[in-house]
Amino acid sequence: MNIVIVGGGLVGSTLAQKLSQDGHDVTLVERDAHLVRDLSETLDAQIVGGNGTTAATLRKAGIEKAALLVATTDSDEANIVVGLVAGSIFEVPRIVVRLREQDHVEGFAEVSKDHAVDYAFVNPIEAAVDRIVELLEVPGALDVASFLDGRLLVAGFRIGEGSDFAGLLVSHVQLLFAGTPTLVAAIHRGSDWIIPSGADEIRAGDLVYFAIAREDLEGVLALVGTLREERRHIMVAGADRIGLALARRLENRDAKVIVIEADFDVARRAADQLEHPVVVHGAVTDGALLEEEEIERVATFVSLTPNHETNLVAGLLAKRLGAGRAFALVDHPALADLIGEVGIDAVISPRLLAIGLILRHIHGGSVHSVAPLLEDRVELLEAEAVEGSRLVAAPLAEVGLPRGVLVVAVRRGAQILVPRGDDRVEVGDRVLLITAVENAAKLTEFIEGSGQT
């Protein structure tokens, strides 16, 4: 596929690298000359310098041949212009635009609805809030994503020495949960990711991802050794876009929500827009302030300021002062492996969340969701099994899935099943697969039907 990406920041550059590795013909447009030079030296993609909102620059990037355009600049307004120019002038068949303000989402939906072009938008703010809320609902989890209309969770837990899972084979876990759709989907050990077979052992210190039916969550938590938190307070550090959106989402929960913001004007605006949460003006790294706001009563501290180093420091401080868990907004790829190892219980990455949303539109119409796991080394993909798909051609053991690909679960009507090798996927089933990212591109031929592109 010929793909043009406008915007060479973290999202655009990470997406360009991934798509190039998957075999797509990618051109990345960036207006900052210094960034263009850096990207030219590091990315395996064509880099075009210039203003992507102009027809001349898009022509230079080969927009006439593009099957897909993705606008990922830091400006909602610029992304909207890029999308409309690409659709109206060049009739690019599929366009994905990153938008972070709800007013822009509503406006873009209105102006794009009468076009023949397939327009879509992704909102990393909303995705980040969704991920945080999912984490709040699964105690002890370092990472959580939901699939199959929210009925199946894929949650990562660090296995401690005292966990009942330590020393078990993956096949033993399947026996423990024989009557439920629960299995080990992936194991992160040191720098290695393992898509496991039944003979793999779970070891203390592993980060293990379990696929869990939501109604069976308590059984997994008990064996992991995680107890539900009795404290109800939630403290949000930062009242900018994500912090304010999270506080709004938490307003009606059975918990006291405290928001801390260093900028007085931002704090005042947040206080005006929020009904129930308490908004406090002050530095999120001020230990005395955290103690004054009873940090020892806080179940979860969520640091969402624009400064990612500050978020790490604030999270560590909150844990030292008695908070139960600490989540931090950290979108720097080099910091991803800090999760669970330096006192931060979960890292929120809008970059990876946005990329997952964009990949859904790249894979094709049968794909419902894509979720890269930590470090973007493993990918979960939920798709509908369609007529002509190789997934429905034979029992799973015979369809020839690439090594390192696992069918995690199948939803058939109201049932969620963990399939075995002799089971068949049927047309209309929802299928959840997990794979190392280097195999992700190969899944297209298994998922799509013979008439799809």
Backbone torsions as a table, in degrees:
resi	resn	phi	psi	omega
1	MET	NA	135.1	172.1
2	ASN	-84.0	121.7	-175.0
3	ILE	-128.1	132.2	173.4
4	VAL	-110.3	127.5	176.7
5	ILE	-114.2	127.2	177.8
6	VAL	-107.8	117.7	-177.2
7	GLY	115.7	112.1	-174.4
8	GLY	-103.4	24.0	176.3
9	GLY	-72.2	-160.9	-176.6
10	LEU	-59.2	-44.8	-178.7
11	VAL	-67.5	-50.7	-176.9
12	GLY	-62.3	-44.0	-178.1
13	SER	-70.3	-40.6	177.8
14	THR	-63.8	-42.5	179.2
15	LEU	-64.1	-43.0	179.9
16	ALA	-61.0	-43.4	-179.8
17	GLN	-63.6	-43.7	-178.5
18	LYS	-64.4	-45.9	-176.8
19	LEU	-68.1	-35.3	176.3
20	SER	-63.6	-42.5	178.4
21	GLN	-64.5	-28.6	178.7
22	ASP	-80.8	-1.1	175.7
23	GLY	97.7	6.2	177.9
24	HIS	-80.9	156.1	176.5
25	ASP	-92.5	102.2	-168.9
26	VAL	-111.0	133.5	171.1
27	THR	-121.1	127.7	-178.0
28	LEU	-110.2	127.2	-179.6
29	VAL	-105.8	129.1	179.0
30	GLU	-144.7	136.1	-176.0
31	ARG	-89.0	-22.0	-179.2
32	ASP	-77.7	117.2	-174.0
33	ALA	-62.7	-38.4	179.7
34	HIS	-65.9	-41.8	179.4
35	LEU	-67.8	-36.6	176.5
36	VAL	-58.3	-44.3	179.6
37	ARG	-62.6	-45.0	-179.8
38	ASP	-63.6	-43.8	-178.5
39	LEU	-65.5	-35.5	179.5
40	SER	-62.7	-27.8	-178.3
41	GLU	-88.3	-17.9	-172.1
42	THR	-116.0	-22.9	-173.9
43	LEU	-103.0	142.8	173.8
44	ASP	-91.8	65.9	-179.9
45	ALA	-155.8	159.1	175.7
46	GLN	-75.3	130.6	-179.4
47	ILE	-111.1	128.3	179.1
48	VAL	-119.6	124.3	177.2
49	GLY	-86.9	136.2	178.1
50	GLY	149.7	175.7	-178.5
51	ASN	-86.2	109.7	-175.3
52	GLY	-69.9	-8.4	176.9
53	THR	-80.6	-7.6	-177.0
54	THR	-100.4	146.6	179.5
55	ALA	-63.7	-35.1	-177.9
56	ALA	-63.1	-44.3	179.7
57	THR	-67.9	-39.0	179.1
58	LEU	-65.5	-37.1	175.1
59	ARG	-62.1	-43.2	178.8
60	LYS	-59.4	-31.3	179.9
61	ALA	-83.2	-0.1	178.5
62	GLY	80.2	36.1	-174.8
63	ILE	-63.2	-27.1	-178.4
64	GLU	-62.4	-25.8	-178.4
65	LYS	-97.8	-2.2	-172.7
66	ALA	-74.9	135.3	171.7
67	ALA	-89.6	-17.8	-177.4
68	LEU	-151.1	138.6	170.6
69	LEU	-122.3	135.7	176.9
70	VAL	-122.7	123.2	178.8
71	ALA	-104.1	113.4	-174.0
72	THR	-129.9	29.2	178.0
73	THR	-68.7	172.8	179.8
74	ASP	-79.4	-2.5	-177.6
75	SER	-111.4	120.9	174.8
76	ASP	-58.6	-43.4	-177.1
77	GLU	-61.5	-43.6	178.6
78	ALA	-63.8	-40.3	-179.9
79	ASN	-63.8	-38.7	177.9
80	ILE	-64.0	-45.0	179.7
81	VAL	-62.0	-46.2	179.1
82	VAL	-56.7	-46.9	-178.4
83	GLY	-62.5	-43.2	-178.1
84	LEU	-70.7	-38.5	177.0
85	VAL	-63.7	-45.6	-179.3
86	ALA	-63.5	-36.3	-178.9
87	GLY	-80.9	-43.2	-173.8
88	SER	-78.1	-41.9	-176.0
89	ILE	-88.8	-44.8	-171.8
90	PHE	-104.1	-7.6	176.6
91	GLU	52.8	42.9	173.0
92	VAL	-61.2	127.6	-171.0
93	PRO	-66.1	-29.2	-176.9
94	ARG	-136.3	128.5	-175.3
95	ILE	-134.4	129.5	177.3
96	VAL	-120.2	129.1	-175.0
97	VAL	-122.8	132.2	175.7
98	ARG	-87.5	125.2	179.6
99	LEU	-131.8	138.9	-177.1
100	ARG	-116.9	-12.8	179.5
101	GLU	-105.9	132.0	-176.8
102	GLN	-61.3	-36.4	178.2
103	ASP	-61.3	-37.8	178.2
104	HIS	-70.1	-36.4	176.9
105	VAL	-59.1	-47.4	-178.6
106	GLU	-65.5	-41.7	179.9
107	GLY	-65.9	-42.9	-179.5
108	PHE	-64.8	-40.8	178.6
109	ALA	-60.6	-35.7	-178.7
110	GLU	-71.5	-46.9	-174.4
111	VAL	-75.8	-21.0	-176.3
112	SER	-96.4	-7.4	-170.8
113	LYS	-71.5	-22.8	-177.4
114	ASP	-94.0	6.3	-179.9
115	HIS	-92.6	150.5	177.5
116	ALA	-75.2	-16.7	-179.0
117	VAL	-68.8	147.4	176.6
118	ASP	-83.7	93.6	179.3
119	TYR	-90.9	143.2	173.4
120	ALA	-147.6	156.2	175.9
121	PHE	-131.1	153.7	173.9
122	VAL	-123.8	140.6	-178.0
123	ASN	-121.5	98.8	-177.6
124	PRO	-67.2	-24.7	177.4
125	ILE	-65.0	-49.9	179.2
126	GLU	-62.7	-39.5	179.1
127	ALA	-64.7	-39.0	179.0
128	ALA	-65.0	-42.0	178.7
129	VAL	-64.8	-42.4	176.8
130	ASP	-57.0	-44.3	-178.0
131	ARG	-65.1	-41.4	-179.8
132	ILE	-64.0	-43.3	179.4
133	VAL	-62.6	-39.7	176.6
134	GLU	-62.5	-41.1	178.2
135	LEU	-63.9	-39.6	179.1
136	LEU	-61.5	-28.7	-176.0
137	GLU	-85.9	-9.9	-178.2
138	VAL	-122.9	93.0	-177.7
139	PRO	-60.5	137.3	177.6
140	GLY	84.6	-11.0	-178.0
141	ALA	-75.8	139.5	175.0
142	LEU	-92.3	-19.1	-178.6
143	ASP	-157.8	139.6	-179.3
144	VAL	-144.3	138.0	169.7
145	ALA	-140.8	145.7	-179.0
146	SER	-111.4	148.6	-177.0
147	PHE	-141.8	173.9	176.6
148	LEU	53.7	53.7	179.3
149	ASP	58.4	35.6	175.3
150	GLY	83.2	-0.6	-175.7
151	ARG	-83.4	-19.7	-179.5
152	LEU	-122.2	129.6	176.5
153	LEU	-105.0	140.8	167.5
154	VAL	-113.5	109.8	-171.5
155	ALA	-126.0	136.4	180.0
156	GLY	-100.9	130.9	179.5
157	PHE	-127.9	140.1	170.8
158	ARG	-79.5	125.9	-176.6
159	ILE	-87.6	117.1	-179.6
160	GLY	-86.5	169.3	-179.9
161	GLU	-59.2	-34.2	-177.0
162	GLY	-89.5	2.5	-178.7
163	SER	-71.2	142.3	176.1
164	ASP	-65.9	-17.4	179.4
165	PHE	-80.4	-23.1	-176.9
166	ALA	-61.9	124.1	180.0
167	GLY	92.8	-8.1	179.2
168	LEU	-80.7	149.3	167.8
169	LEU	-81.0	154.2	179.2
170	VAL	-58.4	-37.0	178.7
171	SER	-62.8	-31.5	177.6
172	HIS	-66.7	-37.0	178.3
173	VAL	-62.3	-40.8	179.0
174	GLN	-63.4	-33.4	176.9
175	LEU	-71.1	-38.1	178.9
176	LEU	-60.4	-34.4	-176.6
177	PHE	-116.4	42.5	-173.7
178	ALA	-60.3	-29.9	-176.9
179	GLY	-94.0	5.6	-176.6
180	THR	-132.2	155.9	177.7
181	PRO	-80.6	66.1	-179.4
182	THR	-123.1	130.8	177.3
183	LEU	-156.1	166.5	175.9
184	VAL	-83.9	118.3	-175.6
185	ALA	-93.4	-34.2	-177.8
186	ALA	-160.5	154.0	177.0
187	ILE	-130.6	129.7	174.3
188	HIS	-107.9	115.6	-177.5
189	ARG	-128.9	112.4	-175.8
190	GLY	62.8	-120.4	177.4
191	SER	-101.2	5.9	-175.1
192	ASP	-103.5	141.7	169.7
193	TRP	-107.3	135.2	-178.4
194	ILE	-123.0	122.3	166.3
195	ILE	-90.4	105.9	-159.9
196	PRO	-82.3	157.4	165.6
197	SER	-106.9	175.4	-178.2
198	GLY	-62.4	-22.9	-176.4
199	ALA	-85.6	-7.8	179.5
200	ASP	-73.9	143.9	-178.4
201	GLU	-99.6	141.7	172.2
202	ILE	-90.0	127.7	-177.0
203	ARG	-117.1	152.5	174.0
204	ALA	-58.4	136.1	-177.4
205	GLY	96.7	-17.1	177.9
206	ASP	-67.0	147.5	165.2
207	LEU	-97.0	110.3	-173.0
208	VAL	-110.7	128.2	176.3
209	TYR	-97.1	121.0	177.1
210	PHE	-105.5	138.2	165.8
211	ALA	-91.0	123.2	-169.8
212	ILE	-135.4	126.6	168.5
213	ALA	-62.9	135.5	-173.2
214	ARG	-53.8	-36.6	-177.8
215	GLU	-73.6	-13.5	179.8
216	ASP	-102.2	9.1	-174.3
217	LEU	-59.9	-40.9	-174.4
218	GLU	-61.1	-36.1	179.3
219	GLY	-64.7	-40.1	177.5
220	VAL	-67.5	-42.7	179.7
221	LEU	-58.9	-39.3	-178.7
222	ALA	-64.3	-41.0	-178.8
223	LEU	-75.7	-31.7	174.9
224	VAL	-66.1	-30.7	-178.0
225	GLY	97.7	23.2	-179.1
226	THR	-100.3	131.8	177.7
227	LEU	-104.5	147.6	175.8
228	ARG	-69.9	138.2	-177.4
229	GLU	-74.5	128.7	178.8
230	GLU	-82.0	-25.8	178.4
231	ARG	-69.5	148.8	-173.3
232	ARG	-116.3	-9.9	-176.3
233	HIS	-73.2	142.4	173.0
234	ILE	-126.6	128.6	179.7
235	MET	-113.6	127.8	-179.4
236	VAL	-111.6	119.9	178.5
237	ALA	-96.6	114.9	-178.4
238	GLY	106.8	124.5	-178.5
239	ALA	-115.0	23.1	175.8
240	ASP	-77.0	-155.9	-170.2
241	ARG	-52.0	-57.3	-174.0
242	ILE	-72.1	-42.6	179.9
243	GLY	-60.2	-43.7	179.5
244	LEU	-66.7	-41.7	179.2
245	ALA	-63.4	-39.6	178.0
246	LEU	-66.0	-45.1	179.7
247	ALA	-59.2	-39.2	177.2
248	ARG	-62.9	-42.5	-179.0
249	ARG	-65.1	-31.2	-175.9
250	LEU	-89.8	-3.4	-172.8
251	GLU	-54.6	-40.1	-172.9
252	ASN	-100.8	13.3	175.9
253	ARG	-79.5	161.0	178.6
254	ASP	-82.2	65.0	-178.8
255	ALA	-159.1	150.2	173.8
256	LYS	-84.0	128.0	-178.4
257	VAL	-111.7	125.9	178.9
258	ILE	-117.8	128.8	179.2
259	VAL	-112.6	129.2	177.8
260	ILE	-114.8	129.6	-177.8
261	GLU	-138.9	130.4	-176.4
262	ALA	-78.0	-29.4	-179.1
263	ASP	-86.7	120.7	-173.9
264	PHE	-61.7	-43.4	-178.3
265	ASP	-65.0	-41.1	177.7
266	VAL	-64.6	-40.8	178.3
267	ALA	-62.5	-41.8	-179.2
268	ARG	-65.8	-42.7	178.3
269	ARG	-62.5	-39.7	179.1
270	ALA	-63.6	-42.7	179.3
271	ALA	-61.8	-35.3	179.4
272	ASP	-70.1	-29.6	-174.7
273	GLN	-94.0	-15.4	-178.1
274	LEU	-104.6	142.7	-177.1
275	GLU	-95.8	-46.3	-173.4
276	HIS	-103.2	-43.1	-177.4
277	PRO	-60.2	147.3	175.7
278	VAL	-86.8	128.6	179.0
279	VAL	-107.8	124.8	-177.0
280	VAL	-117.9	131.7	176.9
281	HIS	-87.9	123.7	178.9
282	GLY	166.0	171.0	-178.4
283	ALA	-78.9	135.6	-177.8
284	VAL	-72.5	-13.5	177.8
285	THR	-102.3	13.6	178.0
286	ASP	-86.5	102.2	-176.8
287	GLY	-59.1	-39.5	-179.8
288	ALA	-63.0	-39.4	178.7
289	LEU	-65.9	-42.5	179.3
290	LEU	-62.1	-40.4	178.3
291	GLU	-67.7	-37.3	178.0
292	GLU	-62.3	-34.2	179.0
293	GLU	-89.4	16.8	173.1
294	GLU	62.2	55.8	180.0
295	ILE	-59.9	-27.0	-179.5
296	GLU	-68.2	-13.8	178.1
297	ARG	-97.7	1.4	-175.7
298	VAL	-86.3	125.1	176.5
299	ALA	-75.0	-42.8	-178.4
300	THR	-139.6	129.7	174.8
301	PHE	-106.4	123.3	-176.6
302	VAL	-118.7	112.7	-176.6
303	SER	-101.2	116.1	-170.8
304	LEU	-130.2	31.0	178.7
305	THR	-72.9	163.7	177.8
306	PRO	-67.7	-15.1	-179.1
307	ASN	-97.2	110.5	-172.2
308	HIS	-72.1	-31.0	175.1
309	GLU	-65.1	-40.7	176.2
310	THR	-60.8	-39.0	-179.8
311	ASN	-62.5	-41.0	177.5
312	LEU	-64.1	-47.9	-179.0
313	VAL	-62.0	-44.7	-179.0
314	ALA	-63.2	-40.5	179.1
315	GLY	-64.4	-42.9	178.2
316	LEU	-63.8	-41.5	179.0
317	LEU	-63.9	-43.7	-179.4
318	ALA	-61.2	-41.9	178.2
319	LYS	-64.4	-42.0	-179.5
320	ARG	-63.2	-31.3	-178.4
321	LEU	-89.0	1.0	170.9
322	GLY	119.2	-0.4	177.2
323	ALA	-64.4	146.9	-178.0
324	GLY	-68.4	-54.3	177.9
325	ARG	-131.2	157.8	177.6
326	ALA	-134.4	124.3	173.4
327	PHE	-108.8	147.0	-179.0
328	ALA	-137.2	135.9	170.9
329	LEU	-75.9	109.0	-179.0
330	VAL	-138.0	108.7	-174.8
331	ASP	-108.4	19.5	178.2
332	HIS	-94.4	120.9	-175.6
333	PRO	-55.0	-34.1	-176.5
334	ALA	-69.1	-17.0	-177.0
335	LEU	-97.2	-1.0	-173.6
336	ALA	-61.6	-33.4	-175.7
337	ASP	-80.6	5.7	175.8
338	LEU	-77.4	-13.3	-173.2
339	ILE	-57.6	128.8	175.6
340	GLY	70.9	1.8	-174.8
341	GLU	-113.4	-19.0	-179.5
342	VAL	-123.2	20.3	178.4
343	GLY	99.1	-8.5	175.0
344	ILE	-90.2	125.2	-173.0
345	ASP	-84.7	-25.7	178.7
346	ALA	-156.2	141.6	177.1
347	VAL	-109.2	131.1	177.9
348	ILE	-101.2	122.8	-177.9
349	SER	-122.4	95.3	174.9
350	PRO	-57.9	-28.6	178.3
351	ARG	-59.6	-53.2	-179.0
352	LEU	-68.0	-34.3	178.5
353	LEU	-65.1	-43.2	178.3
354	ALA	-63.5	-40.9	-179.9
355	ILE	-63.6	-40.9	176.8
356	GLY	-60.0	-42.2	178.5
357	LEU	-64.9	-40.0	179.8
358	ILE	-67.5	-41.4	-178.0
359	LEU	-60.8	-30.7	177.1
360	ARG	-56.6	-40.8	-177.8
361	HIS	-77.4	-22.2	179.4
362	ILE	-79.6	-36.7	-176.3
363	HIS	-67.0	-33.2	180.0
364	GLY	127.7	173.7	-170.2
365	GLY	-66.6	-25.2	-178.4
366	SER	-80.0	-11.7	-178.5
367	VAL	-85.8	127.1	-178.3
368	HIS	-96.7	-32.4	178.9
369	SER	-161.2	153.0	176.1
370	VAL	-134.9	135.1	-179.2
371	ALA	-137.6	107.3	171.2
372	PRO	-70.9	137.9	175.1
373	LEU	-86.4	-178.3	-175.4
374	LEU	-49.2	139.2	179.5
375	GLU	69.3	2.4	178.9
376	ASP	57.3	36.6	179.6
377	ARG	-100.1	-19.8	-178.1
378	VAL	-132.7	144.1	-175.5
379	GLU	-130.2	135.2	172.8
380	LEU	-104.1	137.3	-176.5
381	LEU	-137.3	125.7	177.6
382	GLU	-108.4	125.8	-176.5
383	ALA	-141.1	158.8	174.1
384	GLU	-92.9	133.8	177.3
385	ALA	-75.8	122.3	-174.6
386	VAL	-114.9	162.8	177.5
387	GLU	-58.8	132.7	-179.8
388	GLY	90.6	-9.0	178.4
389	SER	-70.2	143.3	177.3
390	ARG	-66.1	-21.8	179.5
391	LEU	-62.8	-28.2	-175.8
392	VAL	-100.8	5.4	-172.6
393	ALA	-80.8	-21.3	-173.9
394	ALA	-163.8	171.5	171.0
395	PRO	-56.5	151.8	-172.7
396	LEU	-57.5	-34.3	-179.4
397	ALA	-66.8	-14.6	-174.7
398	GLU	-112.9	-3.1	-175.8
399	VAL	-80.3	-12.0	175.3
400	GLY	81.5	33.3	176.1
401	LEU	-59.2	141.2	-179.7
402	PRO	-59.3	150.7	175.7
403	ARG	-58.4	137.1	-178.2
404	GLY	88.5	10.7	174.3
405	VAL	-113.1	131.0	-178.2
406	LEU	-127.7	130.9	171.0
407	VAL	-81.5	109.5	-172.7
408	VAL	-78.1	-45.2	-175.5
409	ALA	-159.3	157.9	175.7
410	VAL	-131.3	131.0	172.7
411	ARG	-104.2	122.9	180.0
412	ARG	-125.3	103.6	-174.0
413	GLY	64.9	-123.1	179.1
414	ALA	-90.8	-4.8	-176.2
415	GLN	-92.3	143.6	168.6
416	ILE	-115.7	124.4	-173.3
417	LEU	-121.0	146.6	166.8
418	VAL	-100.3	106.2	-172.1
419	PRO	-77.3	152.0	172.4
420	ARG	-104.2	175.2	-175.5
421	GLY	-61.7	-28.2	-178.1
422	ASP	-90.8	0.8	177.2
423	ASP	-83.1	154.0	178.1
424	ARG	-113.9	144.9	170.2
425	VAL	-87.2	136.1	-178.4
426	GLU	-107.0	153.6	176.7
427	VAL	-57.8	132.0	-178.0
428	GLY	97.3	-15.2	176.0
429	ASP	-65.7	148.4	166.3
430	ARG	-94.7	128.1	-174.5
431	VAL	-120.2	132.0	175.0
432	LEU	-109.3	122.0	-179.8
433	LEU	-119.0	150.9	173.7
434	ILE	-127.6	141.6	-176.8
435	THR	-154.1	154.6	166.6
436	ALA	-64.4	144.1	-172.0
437	VAL	-60.3	-28.5	-179.1
438	GLU	-67.6	-16.9	177.2
439	ASN	-98.9	-5.1	-171.7
440	ALA	-59.9	-40.8	-178.0
441	ALA	-63.5	-29.4	-178.2
442	LYS	-71.1	-17.2	-177.4
443	LEU	-71.1	-21.8	-176.5
444	THR	-54.8	-43.8	-176.5
445	GLU	-68.0	-22.8	177.9
446	PHE	-84.8	-31.4	-173.9
447	ILE	-85.0	-43.8	-172.7
448	GLU	-79.0	148.1	174.3
449	GLY	-79.2	169.2	-175.8
450	SER	-65.0	-21.0	-179.1
451	GLY	-97.6	2.6	-176.2
452	GLN	-97.6	161.0	173.7
453	THR	-128.2	NA	NA
